[in-house]
Amino acid sequence: MKQNIPAVFELQKAHSLTLRNTSALQRINKLRKLKAVIEAHEKEIYAALYADLRKSEFEAAFSEVYFSYGEIDFAIKNLSGWMKPKKVAVTMTSILTKSRIYYEPKGTSLIIAPWNYPFQLLISPLISAIAAGNCAILKPSEISVATSALIFKMITDNFDVSEIACFEGDVEVSKALLELPFDHIFFTGGTQVGKVVMAAAAKNLTSVTLELGGKSPVIIDEHINLQKAAEKIVWGKFMNAGQTCIAPDYILIKKEQEEEFVRHASEAIDKMYRPQGKLDKGNYGKIINEKNFNRLSDLLKDAVSEGATIRVGGSQNSEDATIEPTLLSAVNPQSKLMQEEIFGPLLPILNYRNTDEAINFVNRRQKPLALYIFSDDKEVTGKILKNTSAGGTAVNDVLVHISNPNLPFGGVNSSGTGSCHGFFGFKAFSHERAVLFQSSLNFNKMIYPPFNQKSGILKWLKKLM
């Protein structure tokens, strides 16, 4: 498999010159084909996601498969408009010219997907790559074994390797791919691996989109219905057993609100995941593997040893890699739980005294992929938005900002670079080419040499510019 990588890359490099001239209809037909392939394998996809992460069919449908359908349909509907050259205004220095932005395919692209949403987070950038007219080599995560094998089969059986190819394998396969001079790399995963990808891309001056992660905070203001807030946070945090890059990572709440929040959150956990008094594993996922289970177990032990109190949950079962939804209070901000992205069903609750203190707490850490604000006070919400930075934000909800393809999705600094979904995904795989059409009247002659006796022209130009 690894030996074939350079040959496939060269095939795609040559074929990319053909793809750059494809029409909107040709690309739309390929997107329709991709959708048909997914539909034909829908039940197999659900089975693979259950095997890897114990995702219920309903959760797998709305968070992975139907999400992909929505992306495809949105691209099909809007692609003709995206591809049209965009008119831009001219200035006095370019008067009588025509200026346009042409969106041209970058060419060969590499898409490296993670294991937590192993289907959606590979198919979504592939949709953008196809829409923009690129070839693509896909590298699914070897950790989500069943989904990786299925994606390989779906792609290999239905698409020409010169346009879309898939390589399974471990880190050695990823290294072999990253050595090649792709025109664009789209990586979704952890920050540390993101640095490796960016360093590899720099050797070939390859552009990158990095969708990473970080500790996404929730700031709960006193002017909010705590029951509704708790229900939304519990849903967003514990979906996929907390293994979501934009899941709430920790909560900042005033001390006098904490007990009421814990009570409502506990009720929400019981309602969603413990309807019969015990954990319903048909609606609750598992930790992906033993390594990640042990990491989370160690984080919990360390937090408790540092003074944290388990308020809800905490039960673990190593045999089926299950950690129940867990709420912790009195968490030491210096504990390991607060130093790294949790990426699991552990939710620390910390206190703050005023909005400035909450803002400062967030700003002392790396910029997160998401920040959530729960407040009905527009002044408080505006202050937090103005004085913090995050890849994206939802006010009075969690996760849902990712569902609108008209919004860019991406991180900032350590939580990522670049954005995706909808037109923003199309742009990620496109080069915005500046094109100016000069008129028959060439005013540029005024600035041609010789320059003596042209000081008056400089004064005139200074006024115009």
N, C-alpha and C positions, 0 to 999 in steps of 0.2 A: 504493500500500500504506500509506504513512505517513499519508495523508489519511484513511484509514478507521479509524484507531486510536481517536479520540474517539467515533465513532459506535458501534463495537463495545463500547467501555468502558461507554457509557450503556446499551446493550442488556443487558450483563451486570449492571450495577448494578440495573436494574429486575428482572431475572430472579432475582437473588440472594435476593429476598424469597420467591420460590416455592421455591427450593432449600433454604432454611433449614427448611422443613417436610417435607422428604423423609424417608421411613422408612429404616431400615437395609436393608431388602430392595431398595428403589429404588436406593440407593447401591451395594449389592452387585451389582445387575444392570449398573450402569454400569461397575463394575470388571471384571466378566466380559466385557463388550463390549470394553473396552480390551485385555484379554488376548487375546481372539479376533482383534482387529485386528493385534496384534503377531504372533500366530502365523501369520496370513495373509501377513504381509510379512517373515517371518523371513529368508529367503534374500536379500531385498533389503537388509535391515538389515546382514547380514554383508558384502555387497558394498560397501555405503556405508562401513562402518567400515574395510574393507580399502583402499578408495580414499583415505580421509582419513588413516589412521594405519598402514596395512599390518598391521592386526590379523588374525591367523589366525582361522579360523572357530571353532576350539575356544576360544581366548582371548576372542573376542567373545561367545561363548555364555555361558561361566561368569561373566565379569566385567560383562556388560552385559544380555544378553537374559534368561538364566536368573535372574540376580539380580533383574530386574524381575518375572519370574513369581513368584519367592519372596515378594517384597514384596506382590504382589497377593493371593496365596493366604493369606498371614498376615493381611492386612487383612480379607479375606472371612471368615475363621474367627473373628476377634475383634471385628469391628465392632459387633455388637449389644451386646456387653458394654461396649465403649468409650463407646457413646452413652448408656447408662443413667445417670441422675443418681446421683452418689455420696453416700452417707450420710456425714456427719461428726459427730463427738461434740459434745455441747453442754457448756457450762460452767455454773457456778452463776449467772452473770449472764444466761444464756439458758435457764434451766431451764423445762421443759415446752414448749419450742419444738421444731420440727424444722428441721434445717439440711441443705442439700443443695448439691452443686456440679453445675450444668448445663453441658454442653459445647455451646455454640452456634457455628454457623459464623461466621467473621469476615466473610465476604461475597465481595468481589471480590479476587482474588489475582493477582499477577504472578510468574512463574517465569522467571528468567534463568539459562540453563545455560552451562557452559564447553565447550571443545573437546576436552579430553583423554579424557573418557568421555561423548561428546556425546549418546548415547542414554540410558544409565542415569541420568545426573545431571539429566536433564530429566523422564524418566518417573517416577522415584522420588518427587520432591516432588509430581508430578501425582497419583499414587496417594493421597498423604496429603490433598491438596486435595479430591479427590473423596470420600474417606472422611469428611472433616469437613463435607461439604455445601457446598462453595464453587464459585463460577465461577472459571475460570482463563484467563489470557492467557499464552501461552508464547512465549519468545524464545530459540530455539536460537542457538548461536554461528555467526556467519558465517564463521569460520575453518575449521570442519569442514563444508565446502561440501556434500558429497554427503549426509551424514547430516542436515543442516539441511533440504535440499530434500525428502528422504524423509519426515521428520517432518511437515513442512508438508503434504505430500500425504496422509499417513495421518490427520492430525487434520482437515483440511479436508473430506476425502471421507466421514468417518464420524461427525463430531460437529457438533451445532448450534452455530453461532457464539455464541449467547447463553449457552452453558454453557462450552464450551472453544474457544478460538481460538488461532491461531498466526500470528506475524508474523516474517518473515525480514527481514534487512537488517543494516546496519552500525551504528556507534555513534550515528548520527543517529536511527535507529529506537529504540534503547535510551533515548536522551535524551527522545524524544517520549513514550515509555511512562512514564518516571520522573517526568514532570511531572504525571501524573494521580494523583488521591487514592485510590489503592488502599487496601483494608483490611489487606492483608498483602503483603509482598514477600519472596520467597525467592530469594536470590542465591548462586550457587556460582562462585567464581573467585578471582582474586588479591586480596591485601590492599589494594593501592592503589585498585583499582576498587571494592572493597568500601567504602572510605571515601566514594567518590563516591556510591554507592548509598545509604549511610546518611545522607549529607547531604541528598540529594534526598528521601528518605523523611521526614526531620525537618521539612521544609517543610509536609508534610501530616499530621504526627504519625502516620505509618503505621508499624505494627510491622514488624520485619524478622527474618528468619533469615539469617545470613551464614555460609556454609560457605567458609572461606578456606584458609589453608595455613600455610606457615612451614617452618623447618628442623627436621625431625623427627629427633632423635638416636637412636643405638643405643649403649647402654652394655653392654659385654661384660665380665663379671666373670671372674676366674681360675677359679672353680668352675663350669665348663661344658664340655660336649663341643664343641670348636671346629669339628669337621667338620660336625656337625649344625647348629650356629649359622650357619656360613658358607653352607651350602646354602639355608637359609631366607632369609637376608639377600639372597643373590644372586637368588633367585626374586622376592622382594618389591621389590627395587631396580630390576631390569631388565625387569620386566613392563611392557608398553606403552612400552618404551624409556625407562623412568624417569619418564615423564610421568604420575605418580600423586601426588595431593595428600598421601597418607599414606605415600609411599615413604620408606624410610630415606634421610636426607639426608647424614648423616656418621656415622662410627663413632668411639667413644672406647674404646680398648683399652690394656692395659698393654704397655709396650715389649717385655717378654720373651715376649709372646704373639703379637706382630704377624707375625713370619715364618711361623709355623704357620698363622695365619689366612689370610694372603695365599696360601699354598700350597693350602689347602683351597678358598678362594674361586675361585682360578684353575681348579682342577679342576672345580668346580661350573659355572663359566662354560663351560668346554669341553664338559661333559656336556650342558648345557641348550641352548647356543647355537652350539657349534662341534663337533658330533659327528663330522664328517668332516675336521676340521682347518681348516675355514674357516667364516666366519659363515653360518649357515643363516637366510636372510632369510624363509623360510616360517614360522619360529617367533619372529621378532624384528621388532618394529615399527620405523617410521621417525619422524623428527622431523616435527612437523606441517607446518612451512613453512620457507622460507628465512630469515625473520627470526629464528625460534627456533633454527634450526641455527647461524646466525652468532653469536647470543648465547652459545650453549654452546661453540662453537669459541673465542670470545674468552675465556670464563671459563677454559677449559683452558690457553690460551696464557698468560694472566695468572698462573695458579697456578704453572706451570712457571717463568715468569720470576721469581716470588717464592720459588723454591727447592724446589717440589714435584717429586717423582719419579714418573713414570708406571710403575707396577709391572706392570699388565696392561692390554692394549687401547690405546686412544688413536687408533686408525685412524679416518679420516673419509672420507666420499664425498659431496660436495656434490650430485652429479648425482641421487642417489636419497635425499638427506637422511638418511644413515645415519651414526651415530656408534657405534662398537662399545662394548660394556661395558668400562668403564675404572675401574681402581683407582689411587688416588694416595696416596703416603705423604709424610712430611715436609712437610705442608701448612702454610703460614703462616696462623695464625688470623685475621690481618688482611687476607688476600687477598680479592678479590671473590668467590671461590668460597665463602668462609665468611661473607659478608655478606648474601647474598640466597638465596632458595630456588632450588635448582639446577634442579629440574624437568626432569631429563634423565639420561642414563646415565653420570654421573660420580660416583664415590663416594670422598670424602676419608677417609683414616684418620689419626686423631690419637691421641696417647698421653696417659695420665694415670697418676699414681703411686698414688693411693688414692681410695677412694669419695668422700670429701669434695671432692677436687679435681674429680672428674667432675661432681658435683652443682653445684659452684660454676660450672663452665664452662657448664653448661646454663642455670643461673639468671641468668647475666649477659646472656643473649639473650632475645628475645621468647618468650613461651610458645608452644610448638609445638602443631600439630594432633595429633600423635602422639609418643609416647616409647616406645622399646622397651628392655626389660631382658633380658639373657641371663645368668641365674645360677641355680644350684641351691641357693644359700645363701639361706634365707628371711629371715635377718636383713639381709643386703645388699639384697635386693629390697624389704623393708619400709622400710628407711632411704631408699632412692631414691624410693619412692612417697610417703613422708611428707614429703620435703623438696623435691619438685619439683612443678610444675604443668603439665598438658598436657590437650588436649581428650580424649584417650583413650590407653590404654596396653595393650600386649600383653606378657606375660612369656613368654620363651622361644619367641617367634614374632613375625612381622610381619604387618600388614595384616588378619589374620583377625578381629580384634575387630569389624570393620565387618559381618561376615557374620551376627552374632546380632541379630535384630530386637528382642530383649528388652533390648538395651543402647542407651542414647542415643548418637547419633553427632553430634559437634559440636566446635567449638573454644572457645577462651577468650581474651579480649582480642583481640590482633592476629591470632589464628588463627580467629576467628569468634565468633559469638554465637548462642545458641539451639541446639537439637538436633533431630534428625530420625530417621526409620526407626520402623516399628511404631507403638506408642501415642504415642511422642514426636513423630513426624511428624503424627499426628492432632491432638495438643495444639498443635503449632506453628500449625496453621491453624484452631484453635478458640479461642474466648474462654471462660475458666473463670468462669462467672457464679455468684456467691454468692446463694443464695436461702434466706431464713428464713421459716418458717411459724409465726406466733404462735398461741398457744393462747387459749382464751376467758378464761383467768385472766391478767389483765394486771398483773404485778408491777412494771411500769415506773412505775406511778402513785406509787410510793415516791420517785421522783426528780423528779416534776413540781413546779413552783413552787406556792405560795411555799416558800422554803427555810428560813425561821426555824423554830427548834425541831426541826431535822432532823439535828443534829450526831451524835446517837446512831446514825442510819442510816449516816452516813459511816464511823463506827468499825466497824460491822458489815460494811459493804461492803469495807473495807480488809482485813479478815480473810478474806473470801471470795475476793478477787481475787488 
